[in-house]
């Protein structure tokens, strides 16, 4: 490399470094970043819960990822504590003749589902990541039965419940989410999920929040 080319390269490098330094010196928009504001953020009011009566002929109950490993009383106490609410809703749905479908994580099996919530004969189980429609036959199964309303339950709230409920809304289903049947690792994740379902652009016009006992058939 000639001396002339070397000096030109040094000049370009210096100009680039000055540009970076100038950018770093610029004040952040609003005087502070979002991380600085988090400690002062107040939680919004709880979203309203409603009661409703559903037609079992076009309603399906989804029980998502309620597996032994994810409903362990020691490591996931919130999920374990929610099992009675799941079981009561499941019994009412079956008693009314509503369709029931299940999911597990990708490598799960039907045998992994918590025994009190185990699938009955003929109730399908799909295996997928957080969106239970992705790469599965769930949509085809539901549409073949004329399902228009989905009761989305499961764990975790900010995982399978949020992503499956969002995809269901985008596919044109009415979505009902019982807040006592979407346990997560901590209350914040459940709070965020509830807020997102009724405020998010994909779900705000399709999702309804309820307590499980507020669902009638």
N, CA, C and O of each residue as an XYZ file, in Angstrom:
868
protein
N       0.858     -1.193      0.000
C       0.000      0.000      0.000
C       0.893      1.242      0.000
O       1.835      1.343      0.785
N       0.577      2.191     -0.901
C       1.370      3.415     -0.975
C       1.064      4.316      0.220
O       0.044      4.181      0.895
N       2.026      5.270      0.455
C       1.812      6.198      1.568
C       0.558      7.027      1.350
O      -0.145      7.345      2.309
N       0.263      7.384      0.095
C      -0.913      8.198     -0.203
C      -2.202      7.447      0.117
O      -3.137      8.006      0.690
N      -2.233      6.160     -0.266
C      -3.421      5.353      0.016
C      -3.584      5.143      1.518
O      -4.700      5.164      2.037
N      -2.459      4.940      2.217
C      -2.502      4.718      3.662
C      -3.053      5.953      4.381
O      -3.879      5.816      5.283
N      -2.617      7.140      4.003
C      -3.091      8.366      4.637
C      -4.580      8.582      4.346
O      -5.319      9.054      5.210
N      -5.023      8.235      3.124
C      -6.441      8.369      2.783
C      -7.283      7.454      3.657
O      -8.357      7.842      4.117
N      -6.791      6.223      3.891
C      -7.516      5.273      4.734
C      -7.608      5.789      6.155
O      -8.659      5.665      6.785
N      -6.534      6.365      6.677
C      -6.560      6.932      8.021
C      -7.586      8.063      8.122
O      -8.279      8.184      9.132
N      -7.682      8.883      7.085
C      -8.632      9.999      7.097
C     -10.073      9.493      7.139
O     -10.893     10.006      7.900
N     -10.379      8.490      6.323
C     -11.726      7.920      6.303
C     -12.077      7.321      7.654
O     -13.184      7.507      8.159
N     -11.120      6.595      8.237
C     -11.354      5.979      9.542
C     -11.624      7.029     10.607
O     -12.537      6.879     11.418
N     -10.832      8.088     10.603
C     -11.002      9.151     11.592
C     -12.363      9.816     11.454
O     -13.020     10.105     12.454
N     -12.791     10.059     10.210
C     -14.100     10.666      9.993
C     -15.225      9.761     10.495
O     -16.216     10.231     11.054
N     -15.049      8.444     10.283
C     -16.056      7.505     10.757
C     -16.149      7.492     12.265
O     -17.247      7.457     12.821
N     -15.004      7.519     12.937
C     -14.992      7.527     14.399
C     -15.605      8.811     14.948
O     -16.287      8.780     15.972
N     -15.372      9.919     14.290
C     -15.979     11.175     14.727
C     -17.501     11.100     14.617
O     -18.228     11.592     15.480
N     -17.971     10.468     13.524
C     -19.413     10.327     13.350
C     -20.043      9.497     14.447
O     -21.114      9.835     14.951
N     -19.374      8.397     14.827
C     -19.876      7.553     15.908
C     -19.910      8.318     17.216
O     -20.883      8.251     17.966
N     -18.821      9.055     17.484
C     -18.756      9.831     18.716
C     -19.854     10.893     18.755
O     -20.451     11.145     19.802
N     -20.113     11.511     17.606
C     -21.157     12.532     17.568
C     -22.526     11.928     17.840
O     -23.341     12.522     18.545
N     -22.785     10.732     17.275
C     -24.064     10.067     17.509
C     -24.234      9.710     18.977
O     -25.315      9.872     19.543
N     -23.161      9.222     19.592
C     -23.241      8.834     21.000
C     -23.466     10.038     21.898
O     -24.016      9.906     22.991
N     -23.041     11.217     21.442
C     -23.188     12.415     22.260
C     -24.581     13.018     22.175
O     -24.946     13.864     22.991
N     -25.382     12.573     21.164
C     -26.715     13.134     21.012
C     -27.587     12.745     22.203
O     -27.479     11.618     22.687
N     -28.432     13.624     22.683
C     -29.326     13.286     23.792
C     -30.383     12.299     23.334
O     -30.810     12.334     22.180
N     -30.805     11.423     24.228
C     -31.865     10.480     23.902
C     -33.202     11.196     23.804
O     -33.449     12.179     24.503
N     -34.058     10.690     22.925
C     -35.361     11.324     22.717
C     -36.106     11.412     24.039
O     -36.179     10.443     24.794
N     -36.658     12.595     24.305
C     -37.428     12.764     25.529
C     -36.575     12.916     26.772
O     -37.107     13.083     27.869
N     -35.270     12.861     26.620
C     -34.396     13.058     27.764
C     -34.108     11.797     28.551
O     -33.224     11.801     29.408
N     -34.832     10.714     28.286
C     -34.548      9.465     28.994
C     -34.999      8.309     28.133
O     -35.831      8.472     27.241
N     -34.452      7.153     28.401
C     -34.817      5.958     27.659
C     -35.921      5.206     28.365
O     -36.248      5.489     29.517
N     -36.503      4.226     27.648
C     -37.613      3.472     28.213
C     -37.208      2.729     29.480
O     -38.021      2.563     30.390
N     -35.965      2.285     29.544
C     -35.525      1.570     30.737
C     -35.553      2.471     31.960
O     -35.863      2.020     33.063
N     -35.230      3.743     31.765
C     -35.231      4.689     32.880
C     -36.643      4.975     33.384
O     -36.827      5.361     34.538
N     -37.638      4.785     32.521
C     -39.009      5.101     32.881
C     -39.749      3.938     33.532
O     -40.796      4.139     34.147
N     -39.221      2.737     33.405
C     -39.949      1.564     33.873
C     -40.313      1.631     35.358
O     -41.406      1.221     35.750
N     -39.415      2.138     36.164
C     -39.670      2.145     37.603
C     -40.848      3.040     37.987
O     -41.408      2.895     39.073
N     -41.226      3.964     37.099
C     -42.336      4.873     37.411
C     -43.635      4.495     36.695
O     -44.655      5.166     36.856
N     -43.593      3.421     35.907
C     -44.793      3.017     35.167
C     -45.823      2.426     36.130
O     -45.493      1.585     36.966
N     -47.065      2.871     36.004
C     -48.151      2.340     36.819
C     -48.966      1.353     35.991
O     -49.247      1.593     34.817
N     -49.335      0.264     36.607
C     -50.140     -0.731     35.899
C     -51.501     -0.150     35.543
O     -52.094      0.567     36.349
N     -52.004     -0.447     34.351
C     -53.341      0.042     33.994
C     -54.403     -0.673     34.812
O     -54.114     -1.704     35.419
N     -55.613     -0.156     34.845
C     -56.683     -0.836     35.576
C     -56.921     -2.230     35.014
O     -56.705     -2.453     33.823
N     -57.357     -3.167     35.837
C     -57.646     -4.511     35.330
C     -58.695     -4.451     34.229
O     -59.658     -3.691     34.337
N     -58.524     -5.239     33.170
C     -59.534     -5.230     32.107
C     -60.847     -5.803     32.613
O     -60.844     -6.654     33.503
N     -61.956     -5.359     32.070
C     -63.242     -5.860     32.549
C     -63.440     -7.333     32.198
O     -63.017     -7.798     31.140
N     -64.085     -8.048     33.102
C     -64.440     -9.444     32.861
C     -65.940     -9.513     32.620
O     -66.705     -8.726     33.177
N     -66.349    -10.443     31.798
C     -67.753    -10.554     31.470
C     -68.240    -11.964     31.746
O     -67.441    -12.859     32.021
N     -69.519    -12.161     31.675
C     -70.113    -13.493     31.728
C     -70.819    -13.723     30.401
O     -71.387    -12.796     29.824
N     -70.783    -14.941     29.926
C     -71.412    -15.203     28.646
C     -71.867    -16.651     28.542
O     -71.373    -17.533     29.244
N     -72.807    -16.864     27.662
C     -73.314    -18.205     27.392
C     -72.952    -18.549     25.952
O     -73.241    -17.789     25.028
N     -72.321    -19.694     25.776
C     -71.830    -20.103     24.470
C     -72.629    -21.283     23.933
O     -73.140    -22.108     24.690
N     -72.720    -21.339     22.638
C     -73.392    -22.452     21.972
C     -72.395    -23.610     21.854
O     -71.414    -23.492     21.120
N     -72.619    -24.710     22.549
C     -71.643    -25.810     22.514
C     -71.485    -26.424     21.128
O     -70.491    -27.102     20.865
N     -72.439    -26.200     20.247
C     -72.359    -26.798     18.916
C     -71.266    -26.174     18.062
O     -70.756    -26.819     17.146
N     -70.900    -24.928     18.349
C     -69.841    -24.299     17.557
C     -68.722    -23.734     18.437
O     -67.999    -22.818     18.043
N     -68.601    -24.308     19.642
C     -67.572    -23.864     20.591
C     -66.600    -25.005     20.884
O     -67.008    -26.157     21.029
N     -65.330    -24.677     20.969
C     -64.307    -25.656     21.347
C     -63.507    -25.124     22.525
O     -63.202    -23.934     22.601
N     -63.177    -26.012     23.429
C     -62.284    -25.698     24.547
C     -60.895    -26.216     24.205
O     -60.717    -27.403     23.931
N     -59.914    -25.322     24.222
C     -58.520    -25.714     23.993
C     -57.798    -25.777     25.336
O     -57.828    -24.822     26.112
N     -57.156    -26.899     25.597
C     -56.361    -27.085     26.812
C     -54.911    -27.221     26.364
O     -54.519    -28.252     25.818
N     -54.118    -26.180     26.596
C     -52.795    -26.075     25.992
C     -51.661    -26.349     26.982
O     -51.511    -25.654     27.987
N     -50.885    -27.359     26.680
C     -49.607    -27.629     27.359
C     -49.718    -27.880     28.861
O     -48.770    -27.615     29.601
N     -50.850    -28.382     29.316
C     -50.991    -28.691     30.750
C     -50.374    -30.052     31.027
O     -51.072    -31.034     31.282
N     -49.052    -30.084     30.971
C     -48.279    -31.311     31.105
C     -47.652    -31.424     32.485
O     -47.548    -30.439     33.217
N     -47.234    -32.636     32.832
C     -46.624    -32.878     34.130
C     -45.520    -31.864     34.429
O     -45.506    -31.255     35.499
N     -44.605    -31.686     33.492
C     -43.448    -30.819     33.736
C     -43.834    -29.361     33.892
O     -43.114    -28.598     34.536
N     -44.969    -28.955     33.307
C     -45.385    -27.554     33.346
C     -46.454    -27.280     34.398
O     -46.890    -26.141     34.567
N     -46.874    -28.330     35.103
C     -47.902    -28.180     36.147
C     -47.376    -28.777     37.455
O     -48.134    -29.324     38.255
N     -46.084    -28.660     37.647
C     -45.437    -29.207     38.834
C     -45.623    -28.256     40.020
O     -45.328    -27.064     39.927
N     -46.114    -28.801     41.131
C     -46.427    -27.947     42.287
C     -45.193    -27.253     42.842
O     -45.291    -26.145     43.369
N     -44.024    -27.898     42.730
C     -42.809    -27.312     43.285
C     -42.247    -26.205     42.396
O     -41.907    -25.127     42.882
N     -42.153    -26.468     41.105
C     -41.514    -25.503     40.210
C     -42.500    -24.551     39.547
O     -42.114    -23.459     39.132
N     -43.773    -24.947     39.439
C     -44.784    -24.100     38.789
C     -46.066    -24.097     39.623
O     -47.099    -24.602     39.182
N     -45.997    -23.527     40.827
C     -47.138    -23.601     41.744
C     -48.396    -22.916     41.220
O     -49.502    -23.335     41.561
N     -48.259    -21.874     40.401
C     -49.444    -21.188     39.899
C     -50.233    -22.096     38.951
O     -51.463    -22.080     38.958
N     -49.540    -22.869     38.155
C     -50.216    -23.800     37.254
C     -50.890    -24.914     38.042
O     -52.022    -25.296     37.743
N     -50.201    -25.430     39.041
C     -50.779    -26.505     39.857
C     -52.021    -26.021     40.585
O     -53.001    -26.757     40.694
N     -51.990    -24.798     41.082
C     -53.129    -24.259     41.818
C     -54.334    -24.027     40.914
O     -55.466    -23.975     41.396
N     -54.105    -23.887     39.612
C     -55.203    -23.609     38.680
C     -55.897    -24.875     38.188
O     -56.939    -24.781     37.540
N     -55.356    -26.046     38.475
C     -55.920    -27.295     37.946
C     -57.396    -27.472     38.289
O     -58.159    -27.862     37.406
N     -57.848    -27.210     39.521
C     -59.283    -27.369     39.804
C     -60.178    -26.527     38.902
O     -61.241    -26.990     38.487
N     -59.766    -25.300     38.593
C     -60.563    -24.461     37.691
C     -60.597    -25.055     36.292
O     -61.641    -25.058     35.640
N     -59.466    -25.556     35.831
C     -59.424    -26.233     34.532
C     -60.367    -27.433     34.530
O     -61.162    -27.608     33.607
N     -60.270    -28.254     35.568
C     -61.055    -29.482     35.619
C     -62.558    -29.190     35.639
O     -63.339    -29.889     34.992
N     -62.958    -28.153     36.384
C     -64.379    -27.807     36.459
C     -64.889    -27.318     35.104
O     -65.976    -27.703     34.673
N     -64.109    -26.473     34.433
C     -64.508    -25.974     33.118
C     -64.548    -27.114     32.107
O     -65.463    -27.188     31.287
N     -63.562    -27.998     32.163
C     -63.509    -29.138     31.255
C     -64.747    -30.023     31.421
O     -65.339    -30.459     30.434
N     -65.132    -30.285     32.664
C     -66.302    -31.126     32.919
C     -67.571    -30.468     32.375
O     -68.415    -31.148     31.792
N     -67.715    -29.155     32.559
C     -68.904    -28.462     32.067
C     -68.950    -28.457     30.550
O     -70.010    -28.651     29.955
N     -67.796    -28.235     29.921
C     -67.747    -28.217     28.457
C     -68.117    -29.581     27.885
O     -68.925    -29.683     26.962
N     -67.520    -30.617     28.441
C     -67.853    -31.963     27.962
C     -69.319    -32.297     28.216
O     -69.987    -32.891     27.369
N     -69.808    -31.913     29.382
C     -71.199    -32.191     29.709
C     -72.176    -31.519     28.768
O     -73.263    -32.037     28.512
N     -71.786    -30.359     28.251
C     -72.647    -29.621     27.330
C     -72.484    -30.082     25.886
O     -73.254    -29.691     25.009
N     -71.477    -30.915     25.648
C     -71.237    -31.394     24.294
C     -70.303    -30.536     23.478
O     -70.227    -30.702     22.260
N     -69.584    -29.618     24.114
C     -68.608    -28.806     23.384
C     -67.404    -29.662     22.997
O     -67.050    -30.614     23.692
N     -66.795    -29.307     21.891
C     -65.610    -30.017     21.416
C     -64.409    -29.624     22.278
O     -64.302    -28.474     22.704
N     -63.515    -30.565     22.532
C     -62.320    -30.315     23.342
C     -61.090    -30.769     22.552
O     -61.082    -31.854     21.972
N     -60.061    -29.933     22.535
C     -58.805    -30.284     21.888
C     -57.648    -29.880     22.788
O     -57.770    -28.978     23.616
N     -56.537    -30.556     22.613
C     -55.384    -30.381     23.486
C     -54.133    -30.072     22.675
O     -54.088    -30.236     21.455
N     -53.119    -29.617     23.409
C     -51.786    -29.496     22.815
C     -50.741    -29.888     23.834
O     -50.976    -29.875     25.042
N     -49.581    -30.238     23.311
C     -48.380    -30.375     24.131
C     -47.260    -29.609     23.421
O     -47.416    -29.169     22.282
N     -46.151    -29.463     24.104
C     -44.975    -28.896     23.458
C     -44.502    -29.880     22.380
O     -44.951    -31.026     22.372
N     -43.613    -29.467     21.474
C     -43.304    -30.290     20.300
C     -42.960    -31.749     20.580
O     -43.389    -32.630     19.835
N     -42.212    -32.021     21.616
C     -41.803    -33.404     21.864
C     -42.691    -34.108     22.887
O     -42.380    -35.217     23.321
N     -43.782    -33.475     23.267
C     -44.684    -34.069     24.239
C     -45.578    -35.128     23.616
O     -45.654    -35.259     22.394
N     -46.252    -35.879     24.473
C     -47.217    -36.878     24.039
C     -48.484    -36.717     24.873
O     -48.503    -35.975     25.856
N     -49.527    -37.409     24.475
C     -50.778    -37.359     25.225
C     -50.581    -37.829     26.656
O     -51.242    -37.338     27.572
N     -49.674    -38.779     26.852
C     -49.422    -39.318     28.190
C     -48.800    -38.295     29.123
O     -48.822    -38.482     30.340
N     -48.241    -37.207     28.577
C     -47.601    -36.181     29.405
C     -48.607    -35.225     30.039
O     -48.261    -34.480     30.955
N     -49.843    -35.240     29.561
C     -50.839    -34.287     30.054
C     -51.260    -34.651     31.465
O     -51.434    -35.824     31.794
N     -51.420    -33.631     32.292
C     -51.750    -33.823     33.701
C     -52.968    -34.738     33.818
O     -53.963    -34.506     33.131
N     -52.925    -35.768     34.665
C     -53.980    -36.803     34.671
C     -55.384    -36.285     34.913
O     -56.336    -36.820     34.344
N     -55.545    -35.257     35.741
C     -56.886    -34.732     36.000
C     -57.484    -34.029     34.782
O     -58.683    -33.754     34.737
N     -56.641    -33.747     33.809
C     -57.098    -33.045     32.609
C     -56.873    -33.875     31.355
O     -56.900    -33.331     30.251
N     -56.658    -35.145     31.492
C     -56.278    -36.005     30.379
C     -57.352    -36.042     29.291
O     -58.542    -35.967     29.594
N     -56.940    -36.157     28.031
C     -57.914    -36.222     26.936
C     -58.798    -37.459     27.034
O     -58.351    -38.532     27.439
N     -60.049    -37.287     26.657
C     -60.959    -38.418     26.536
C     -60.822    -39.009     25.136
O     -60.199    -38.411     24.259
N     -61.394    -40.153     24.942
C     -61.322    -40.798     23.632
C     -61.887    -39.880     22.559
O     -62.968    -39.312     22.712
N     -61.140    -39.746     21.475
C     -61.589    -38.926     20.360
C     -61.220    -37.459     20.446
O     -61.440    -36.718     19.488
N     -60.666    -37.017     21.562
C     -60.243    -35.619     21.681
C     -58.814    -35.482     21.162
O     -57.900    -36.100     21.707
N     -58.609    -34.681     20.118
C     -57.299    -34.625     19.468
C     -56.255    -33.879     20.293
O     -56.578    -33.025     21.119
N     -55.003    -34.225     20.044
C     -53.861    -33.566     20.674
C     -52.889    -33.168     19.574
O     -52.435    -34.016     18.806
N     -52.566    -31.871     19.494
C     -51.555    -31.411     18.545
C     -50.270    -31.101     19.301
O     -50.288    -30.846     20.505
N     -49.180    -31.126     18.593
C     -47.866    -30.928     19.210
C     -47.151    -29.795     18.467
O     -46.855    -29.908     17.277
N     -46.880    -28.702     19.188
C     -46.315    -27.525     18.523
C     -45.666    -26.612     19.542
O     -45.713    -26.862     20.747
N     -45.056    -25.542     19.035
C     -44.487    -24.512     19.890
C     -45.587    -23.620     20.445
O     -46.694    -24.095     20.698
N     -45.305    -22.346     20.635
C     -46.272    -21.484     21.312
C     -47.548    -21.243     20.504
O     -48.618    -21.077     21.089
N     -47.456    -21.222     19.186
C     -48.643    -21.079     18.339
C     -49.094    -22.470     17.934
O     -48.433    -23.131     17.132
N     -50.211    -22.919     18.481
C     -50.653    -24.294     18.253
C     -51.300    -24.497     16.888
O     -51.646    -25.623     16.532
N     -51.467    -23.429     16.122
C     -51.931    -23.563     14.751
C     -50.774    -23.837     13.797
O     -50.951    -24.469     12.756
N     -49.596    -23.358     14.160
C     -48.456    -23.415     13.247
C     -47.967    -24.851     13.078
O     -47.572    -25.502     14.045
N     -47.999    -25.326     11.857
C     -47.477    -26.659     11.550
C     -48.333    -27.801     12.052
O     -47.856    -28.934     12.124
N     -49.597    -27.536     12.404
C     -50.482    -28.591     12.895
C     -51.782    -28.591     12.090
O     -51.998    -27.736     11.231
N     -52.635    -29.559     12.383
C     -53.940    -29.668     11.733
C     -55.046    -29.023     12.568
O     -56.227    -29.254     12.308
N     -54.685    -28.227     13.558
C     -55.690    -27.701     14.474
C     -56.781    -26.917     13.746
O     -57.966    -27.138     13.995
N     -56.407    -26.023     12.867
C     -57.408    -25.217     12.175
C     -58.346    -26.104     11.359
O     -59.559    -25.898     11.377
N     -57.802    -27.079     10.650
C     -58.625    -27.975      9.845
C     -59.560    -28.803     10.718
O     -60.715    -29.028     10.355
N     -59.065    -29.257     11.870
C     -59.895    -30.028     12.793
C     -61.072    -29.193     13.280
O     -62.208    -29.666     13.304
N     -60.800    -27.958     13.667
C     -61.850    -27.084     14.189
C     -62.871    -26.729     13.103
O     -64.078    -26.781     13.339
N     -62.390    -26.377     11.941
C     -63.299    -25.983     10.870
C     -64.152    -27.150     10.394
O     -65.297    -26.956      9.986
N     -63.604    -28.354     10.442
C     -64.381    -29.521     10.018
C     -65.573    -29.766     10.929
O     -66.518    -30.453     10.542
N     -65.536    -29.211     12.137
C     -66.631    -29.360     13.100
C     -67.483    -28.099     13.221
O     -68.367    -28.017     14.073
N     -67.210    -27.121     12.366
C     -68.005    -25.900     12.396
C     -67.741    -25.020     13.594
O     -68.619    -24.265     14.012
N     -66.550    -25.102     14.156
C     -66.211    -24.312     15.347
C     -65.985    -22.854     14.967
O     -65.258    -22.548     14.021
N     -66.623    -21.960     15.724
C     -66.437    -20.520     15.504
C     -65.919    -19.790     16.742
O     -65.381    -18.687     16.643
N     -66.086    -20.418     17.910
C     -65.644    -19.792     19.163
C     -64.671    -20.723     19.872
O     -64.922    -21.922     19.998
N     -63.561    -20.162     20.332
C     -62.553    -20.940     21.052
C     -62.408    -20.421     22.476
O     -62.204    -19.227     22.695
N     -62.514    -21.316     23.426
C     -62.141    -21.010     24.808
C     -60.685    -21.438     24.947
O     -60.384    -22.632     24.920
N     -59.800    -20.495     25.092
C     -58.363    -20.781     25.101
C     -57.869    -20.810     26.541
O     -57.901    -19.794     27.237
N     -57.413    -21.976     26.984
C     -56.863    -22.141     28.321
C     -55.512    -22.826     28.207
O     -55.205    -23.435     27.183
N     -54.703    -22.727     29.260
C     -53.433    -23.446     29.248
C     -52.332    -22.681     29.929
O     -52.556    -21.641     30.547
N     -51.159    -23.208     29.806
C     -49.954    -22.590     30.341
C     -48.894    -22.645     29.239
O     -48.804    -23.644     28.525
N     -48.094    -21.593     29.089
C     -48.119    -20.438     29.969
C     -48.898    -19.300     29.330
O     -49.078    -19.262     28.113
N     -49.366    -18.360     30.174
C     -50.184    -17.260     29.673
C     -49.499    -16.508     28.540
O     -50.097    -16.291     27.486
N     -48.261    -16.115     28.749
C     -47.542    -15.304     27.764
C     -46.859    -16.149     26.703
O     -46.051    -15.642     25.924
N     -47.180    -17.437     26.668
C     -46.657    -18.338     25.653
C     -47.788    -18.908     24.831
O     -48.321    -18.237     23.948
N     -48.160    -20.152     25.118
C     -49.171    -20.840     24.316
C     -50.503    -20.106     24.290
O     -51.138    -20.019     23.239
N     -50.932    -19.580     25.427
C     -52.242    -18.913     25.454
C     -52.230    -17.659     24.586
O     -53.100    -17.489     23.731
N     -51.262    -16.791     24.797
C     -51.219    -15.528     24.058
C     -51.059    -15.755     22.560
O     -51.782    -15.152     21.765
N     -50.137    -16.602     22.169
C     -49.848    -16.763     20.746
C     -50.952    -17.538     20.035
O     -51.291    -17.224     18.894
N     -51.511    -18.537     20.692
C     -52.586    -19.301     20.060
C     -53.858    -18.466     19.983
O     -54.557    -18.492     18.970
N     -54.163    -17.726     21.044
C     -55.340    -16.861     21.016
C     -55.203    -15.794     19.937
O     -56.172    -15.494     19.240
N     -54.018    -15.221     19.790
C     -53.799    -14.207     18.759
C     -53.981    -14.795     17.367
O     -54.643    -14.200     16.517
N     -53.399    -15.954     17.140
C     -53.540    -16.587     15.821
C     -54.990    -16.978     15.556
O     -55.469    -16.870     14.427
N     -55.687    -17.430     16.591
C     -57.103    -17.764     16.427
C     -57.904    -16.537     15.993
O     -58.744    -16.619     15.097
N     -57.635    -15.400     16.636
C     -58.326    -14.164     16.271
C     -58.013    -13.773     14.832
O     -58.905    -13.354     14.094
N     -56.767    -13.905     14.434
C     -56.382    -13.561     13.065
C     -57.033    -14.484     12.047
O     -57.221    -14.104     10.891
N     -57.376    -15.690     12.470
C     -58.044    -16.649     11.580
C     -59.562    -16.508     11.609
O     -60.267    -17.258     10.934
N     -60.064    -15.560     12.379
C     -61.488    -15.283     12.349
C     -62.318    -15.909     13.441
O     -63.545    -15.805     13.411
N     -61.687    -16.562     14.412
C     -62.428    -17.145     15.522
C     -62.751    -16.076     16.564
O     -62.002    -15.113     16.732
N     -63.864    -16.252     17.256
C     -64.117    -15.488     18.473
C     -63.325    -16.169     19.581
O     -63.341    -17.396     19.681
N     -62.638    -15.404     20.408
C     -61.725    -15.955     21.407
C     -62.210    -15.587     22.809
O     -62.436    -14.416     23.110
N     -62.363    -16.590     23.648
C     -62.743    -16.404     25.045
C     -61.606    -16.941     25.905
O     -61.208    -18.096     25.758
N     -61.083    -16.110     26.802
C     -59.954    -16.514     27.635
C     -60.315    -16.364     29.109
O     -60.490    -15.243     29.586
N     -60.428    -17.469     29.836
C     -60.663    -17.388     31.280
C     -59.359    -17.022     32.002
O     -58.366    -17.741     31.891
N     -59.361    -15.921     32.730
C     -58.124    -15.449     33.346
C     -57.632    -16.365     34.462
O     -56.458    -16.308     34.830
N     -58.511    -17.210     35.007
C     -58.070    -18.150     36.031
C     -57.605    -19.468     35.439
O     -57.277    -20.398     36.176
N     -57.573    -19.558     34.120
C     -57.098    -20.771     33.439
C     -55.996    -20.435     32.439
O     -55.925    -21.023     31.360
N     -55.139    -19.488     32.805
C     -53.984    -19.161     31.971
C     -52.779    -18.860     32.876
O     -52.189    -17.784     32.783
N     -52.417    -19.807     33.746
C     -51.326    -19.542     34.683
C     -49.992    -19.358     33.980
O     -49.725    -19.942     32.930
N     -49.167    -18.529     34.596
C     -47.801    -18.308     34.119
C     -46.846    -18.454     35.299
O     -47.255    -18.840     36.394
N     -45.592    -18.148     35.072
C     -44.599    -18.273     36.137
C     -44.792    -17.230     37.225
O     -44.425    -17.458     38.378
N     -45.376    -16.068     36.860
C     -45.559    -15.009     37.843
C     -46.765    -14.167     37.445
O     -47.196    -14.218     36.293
N     -47.318    -13.391     38.379
C     -48.517    -12.598     38.077
C     -48.315    -11.570     36.976
O     -49.252    -11.272     36.235
N     -47.112    -11.022     36.854
C     -46.888     -9.998     35.833
C     -47.151    -10.551     34.439
O     -47.761     -9.874     33.611
N     -46.699    -11.769     34.169
C     -46.909    -12.369     32.848
C     -48.388    -12.556     32.572
O     -48.835    -12.372     31.440
N     -49.152    -12.920     33.588
C     -50.597    -13.082     33.419
C     -51.262    -11.723     33.188
O     -52.149    -11.589     32.345
N     -50.821    -10.724     33.947
C     -51.365     -9.371     33.794
C     -51.076     -8.836     32.399
O     -51.962     -8.294     31.738
N     -49.843     -8.989     31.959
C     -49.478     -8.520     30.618
C     -50.319     -9.210     29.554
O     -50.806     -8.561     28.628
N     -50.491    -10.526     29.682
C     -51.250    -11.273     28.687
C     -52.688    -10.794     28.622
O     -53.229    -10.599     27.533
N     -53.316    -10.603     29.782
C     -54.692    -10.109     29.810
C     -54.780     -8.742     29.133
O     -55.682     -8.502     28.330
N     -53.850     -7.852     29.455
C     -53.852     -6.518     28.850
C     -53.673     -6.611     27.342
O     -54.383     -5.949     26.586
N     -52.731     -7.426     26.908
C     -52.436     -7.530     25.479
C     -53.617     -8.101     24.698
O     -53.889     -7.667     23.579
N     -54.310     -9.058     25.273
C     -55.427     -9.674     24.563
C     -56.545     -8.679     24.273
O     -57.167     -8.739     23.213
N     -56.803     -7.770     25.201
C     -57.906     -6.821     24.981
C     -57.433     -5.501     24.380
O     -58.256     -4.642     24.063
N     -56.137     -5.327     24.220
C     -55.612     -4.086     23.645
C     -54.787     -4.294     22.384
O     -54.629     -3.361     21.598
N     -54.262     -5.483     22.175
C     -53.413     -5.737     21.019
C     -54.175     -5.638     19.710
O     -55.348     -6.007     19.654
N     -53.530     -5.143     18.648
C     -54.223     -4.955     17.374
C     -54.746     -6.243     16.760
O     -55.699     -6.210     15.981
N     -54.146     -7.369     17.094
C     -54.618     -8.631     16.521
C     -55.788     -9.245     17.254
O     -56.487    -10.093     16.699
N     -56.021     -8.828     18.506
C     -57.023     -9.513     19.326
C     -58.093     -8.618     19.928
O     -59.112     -9.126     20.395
N     -57.899     -7.314     19.934
C     -58.784     -6.447     20.713
C     -60.233     -6.473     20.250
O     -61.134     -6.170     21.033
N     -60.474     -6.828     18.996
C     -61.842     -6.884     18.501
C     -62.415     -8.298     18.513
O     -63.552     -8.511     18.092
N     -61.636     -9.261     18.991
C     -62.084    -10.652     18.941
C     -62.018    -11.370     20.277
O     -62.672    -12.397     20.453
N     -61.236    -10.851     21.228
C     -61.004    -11.563     22.481
C     -61.855    -11.009     23.610
O     -62.049     -9.799     23.726
N     -62.356    -11.906     24.434
C     -63.149    -11.559     25.606
C     -62.528    -12.246     26.811
O     -62.176    -13.423     26.739
N     -62.390    -11.524     27.918
C     -61.838    -12.091     29.145
C     -62.977    -12.416     30.109
O     -63.923    -11.642     30.252
N     -62.874    -13.557     30.759
C     -63.899    -14.009     31.693
C     -63.225    -14.728     32.848
O     -62.018    -14.966     32.819
N     -63.997    -15.073     33.858
C     -63.603    -16.098     34.808
C     -64.221    -17.400     34.330
O     -65.273    -17.392     33.690
N     -63.587    -18.499     34.631
C     -64.086    -19.773     34.104
C     -65.519    -20.045     34.531
O     -66.307    -20.580     33.752
N     -65.863    -19.680     35.766
C     -67.241    -19.926     36.234
C     -68.248    -19.008     35.551
O     -69.454    -19.223     35.670
N     -67.774    -17.990     34.839
C     -68.669    -17.095     34.127
C     -69.029    -17.586     32.728
O     -69.748    -16.904     31.997
N     -68.535    -18.759     32.353
C     -68.861    -19.340     31.052
C     -70.010    -20.320     31.214
O     -69.915    -21.273     31.987
N     -71.084    -20.090     30.495
C     -72.216    -21.003     30.486
C     -72.402    -21.611     29.103
O     -71.897    -21.087     28.110
N     -73.128    -22.719     29.048
C     -73.393    -23.381     27.766
C     -74.893    -23.619     27.630
O     -75.342    -24.166     26.623
